[in-house]
Amino acid sequence: MKSHRLLWGLVLVWAAFLPLAGGSGAAEKTAGDALQQYSRLPAEERKRALEAGARKEGSVSFYGTMSVPDAKVLIDKFHQQYPYLKVQHVRLGASPMVSRVMTEHRGGRRDVDVVGVTGPGAQVLIESGLIDPYFTSERAAIRSGFISPKGLWTAVELYLISAAYNTRFVAAADAPRSYRDLLDKKWANSISLDQTDQDWFAVLASEWGEAAATDYLTNLMKLNPKLQRGRELRAQMIAAGEYFVGPTLYDYRVRTLKAQGAPIQSVALPPIMAFPNVLMLARHAPNPHAAALFIDWLLSEAGQKSLESDLGRDPTRKGLGGGLDKTVAGRPMKVIAPEDLGSKTEYYTKLYRKITGQ
């Protein structure tokens, strides 16, 4: 954990103070420049032009946080449509990925085409000038709030944050309906909390005010919650009855466990938060045409349906995502865009860890 915090600190320092490699970068044609010429073409003509360019490139490099098995399912289906394109997938956590992209760029390497990352890491890369705008042809089909107005990112999936409880030990009538319900003493020693929930805490501070959010977390810690790392692990522990309840889980993981017969149920607590996993075009992508096709396919109906039906994840395309819509139940959903957290990450990480005794 110490190295994780240090890495984020280094990344932020690099982004703010160190010059990027290639001093003549302003004159260098970027990936966005290469794709701009197709922006006004009719859809089919644009697609043919991208395919022609991609055939010459032959590959696309994708740096993503999605697990290797899940990414392979999508990549295999993409390859069925574009058999002439080889996808080189590099799976990394958010902070190691940011570090790698920036280090490669400073070393003069142009390896990455598409970046898929969540949260502040996306904003660090944007502010470092390593991302180019790309207005995917699928923009109109994506849910409101999951697209950068400037074209700097488009969300391929969303992580809906929900609480979960074990239905063997907690009746539906006794389940929490708000975060403050979790302060009831009946939950003492039975709450699972994540070690890395600083982004959730930052949103609460934004919605309630920092003093109220700090007071809330301080009181929650008096109930002796178990701090663990990993939302999938926490969901499994709740399903196993090790803990009765836990906030800040990924709703799709809870729904998957429930579908498999586990005694677990999710409930979205206001403010209902959705964190997007975004796709971005690397500014100096060596294969811009293939990158565009890859992004477009992941956001297409075929790509989004595969993400939902094959992987059980929550897509961002309109008309899909029935599972998350059932959890949200028509209530407002706050989309936490990368730019909403970028500058606050270090501060709220330190404050969260201080309050939780890490």
N, C-alpha and C positions, 0 to 999 in steps of 0.2 A: 504494500500500500504506500509506503514511503517513496519508493521509486516511481509509482504512478503519479503521486502529487508532484514530485520533482520534475518528471517529464512534462506535465502540463505547464509547470512554471517555465521550463526551458523553451517550450514551444511558443508560449506567449511572449517571452523576451525576444526570441528569434524573429517572430512576426513583427514586433514593434520596432526593433532597432537594427537588425542586421540587413545589409543589402542583399538582394537575390542575385544569383549568378546570371551572367549574360547581360552586361551593362547595355548592350544594344538592343535589349528586349523590346523597346518601344517600336523599333523598326521591323522586328521579326513578325512574320505573318503568323497569326495564332489560329487555333482550331476554330474559334468563333468566326474569324475572318473567312476561313475556308468554306464554312457552311452558310455564311450570310447570303451568298449568291443564289441559294436555292429557296430563300425564305418566301419569295413571292410567286413561286411556281405553283401551278395546280397540284393537288395532292398526288395523283398518280405520276405525273411528270417528275415531281420532286423525289418520290420514292425510287423511280428508275435511275435518276441521276445519282442518288446516294448509293444504290446498289452497284452501279458502274464503278464508282470511286472505291467502294468497299472491296470489290473483286480485285482491284489492283493492290489494295493494302493487305488483304488476306488474313488479318487477325485483329483482335481487339483486346486490350489489357484492362481488366476490371479489378480494382482494389475495393473490397467490401467487408463490412462487419458481419454479414450474414454467415451462418455456419456453412462449412464446406458441403455437407450432405444436402442441405436445403438449396444452396446456390447451384449445386450440380443438377438438381431436378429442372430448374429454370434454364440453365445453360444448355442442357441436352435438348430441351424443347426448342430453344432458339436455334440450335444447330440443325434441327430438322428442317426449319424454314430456310436457314442460310448455311448450307453444308460447306460452302467454300470459305467460311470464316471460323478460325480457331479462336476460342476464348481462353485467354490466359488469366486465371483467377488467382488473386492473392488475398487470403483471408487474414485480417488483422483486427485487433481491437481499435477503438477510436483513437486513443492517444498515440499508440505505436504507428498507426497508419499516417496520422498527421506528421509525425516526426519523419517517417520514411519518405513521404512525398516531398517534404521540404528539403530533406538532406539530399535526395536524388537531384532535385532541381539545382541546389547550390553546387552540386558536383557536375553540373552540365548534362545530366542524363534526362532523356525525354522518354520515359517508359510507360507511364500511366495514361490511359485514355479516359476512363470513367471511374469516378469515385462514388461509393455508396456508404454514407456515414450518418450518424445521428448527432444531434445536439451541438454543443459548442465547437466540436472539431470541425464541422462544416464552416462555421463562421470564421474560425482561425484561417482556414485555407482561402476563403473569400477575401478576407482583409489583407492577406499576404499577396494577393494578386495572382493566385495560381489557378483560379477558376474563370472560365469564360461563359458568357450568357449563351444559352441554347434554348430556343423556343420550340419544344417538341410539337409534332403534329397532333399529339394526343391531349394537348392542354385543355381543350374544351370539355373533355370527358372526365376530368379529374375534379374531385370534390373541392368546394370553395375552401380556401385557407391552406391548401396543400401544394400551392404553386407560388414561387417567388415572382412578384410583379415584374422584376427586372430580368427574369429568365435564368437566374443564377442557380436555381435548384427546383426540382420537382419531386415530390414524395412518391416513392414506389409502394410504400406500406406505412401503416401507422401503428404505434404502440399505445393502445388505450389503457390507461391506468385505472385499475379497479381494486377494491378490497375483495378478499375471499375468506370464506369461513367453512369449517368442517361441519357438514350437515348432520353428522352423528352426535355431535356435542352441542351444536348451536341450532335452535329452532329458527325458522325464517322470521318469526315475529320478534325474536331477540337479536337478530343481526343488526349491525350498525347501519344507520342511514345517513350519518354525517361523520366527518373526522372527529368531531368533538364527542360523539357517542363512544369513541374508543377510550375516552378518559374515565369511563365508569370503572370502579374498582373491581367489578366482576371479571374484567379482562386481565387482572394482575397475573404475571408469570405465564401468560398464554398467548402473547402477541409476537409475531415474527416481523422484524423490521430489517430493511436492507442497509448494509454498511455504506452504500454509495447512492443514497437518496437525496443528495444535495440539490439536484435539479427540481425534484418534487418540492423540497423545502423552499427553494427560491421562488417557485410559483406561488406557494402559500404566502410567502412574505410579500409578493407583489399584489396578491388579491386581498389579504387581510391587513397588511402592514407588518413591518419587520418585528415590532415589539410583540404583537399578538401571536405571530408565527413562532417566535422564540419562546414565548410563554407556553404555547401549546406543546411544542416539542419537549420543553423542560418538564412539563407535567406528565407527558406520555412516558418519559424515561423513568419517572417515579414508579411506574407499574412494572418495571423490570422486564422490558421486552428483550427477546433474543435477537442479537444483531448477527446477521448472516450475509454472505455475499452471493448473489445470483438469484434472480427471480424464479427461474425454473426450479432450482433446488428448494426455494422457500415454498413454492406451490406444492411440490411433492411432499414436503414435511407437513404442511397443513392437511393435505389429503390423507396422510398417514396418521394424523391425530397427534403428532408431536406438539403442535401448536393449534389453537382453536381458530385463530383469526390473524389476518395480516393485511395491512394496506399496501399500496404501491406495487401490485403485481401486474403483469401483462395479461390483459383479459383473454387474449386468444390462447394462452397457455392454460389458463384455468378452464376454459371451455373445452379444450382438447382433453384434459384429464377427466372432466365430467363425462364427456362422450365415451371415454374408455371405461366408465363405470365407477370412477372414484367418487367418494362422498364429499364433494366440494362444490361450492356455488360462489359466483362472483356478484358483486354489487358495486355500481359506480357511485362514488361519493363526490358531491360538489365541493369545490369547482372540479368538474370532470375534465381531465387533462388527456390530450393526445399528443404524443411526441412523434414527429415524422422521421422516417428513415429516408434520406433524400439521395437522389442521383444528381451528379454534377459532371459537367464536361471539363476535363483538365485543359487549362489554357494552352498548353503546348503539347496536346495529344498528338502522337505520331500517326494515328489512324482516325482522323476526325469523321470520315464517312462511316466507317464501321462502328465508331462510338455512337453516332447518331442513330444508326439502325438498332443498335443494342438498347439504347435508352428508349427509343420509340416502341420496340417490341415488349420490353418489360412493362411499359405503361399501356400497351394495347389490350384489347379485350382478351385475347388469347393468353398473354402474359399474366394479366391480373387474375383471370379465372384459374390459372394454374397455381398461382400464389395462394389463392383462397382454397381451392378444392384439393390440391395435391399436398399443400404444406400446412393448411389450417390457419394461415396468417390473415391479417386484416388488410385488404387492398384499399387503395384510395380512389378507385374508379367509381363513378356514379353508377348506381344500380346494382352494385356488389356490396359485400360487407354486411350481410343480413345478421350475422352473429353479433357484431359490435352494435348494430342499430338496435337490436333487442336489449342489450345491456344498457345503452344510453337512454332508450325509451323516449325519444323525442325531446330530451332536455338539452340545454346549451352545452356544447363541447368546445373547450378552449384549446386551440391548436398552438403548441409551443414551438414557434419557428426558430431556426438556428440563431437568428439575430436577436431573439428575445433573451438569450442566456449568455451569449458569448462573453460580454464584458463582466458578467457577474459570477462566472464560474469559480474563480479562485477564492473570492470573498466568501461565497456561501459554502464552498467545500470546507474551508477552515472553520466557519461558524458551526456547520452541521457536525463536523467531527469533534469540535469542542463540547457541544451540548451532549452528544451521544457518548462522550468519553473515549474516543478512539485515539 
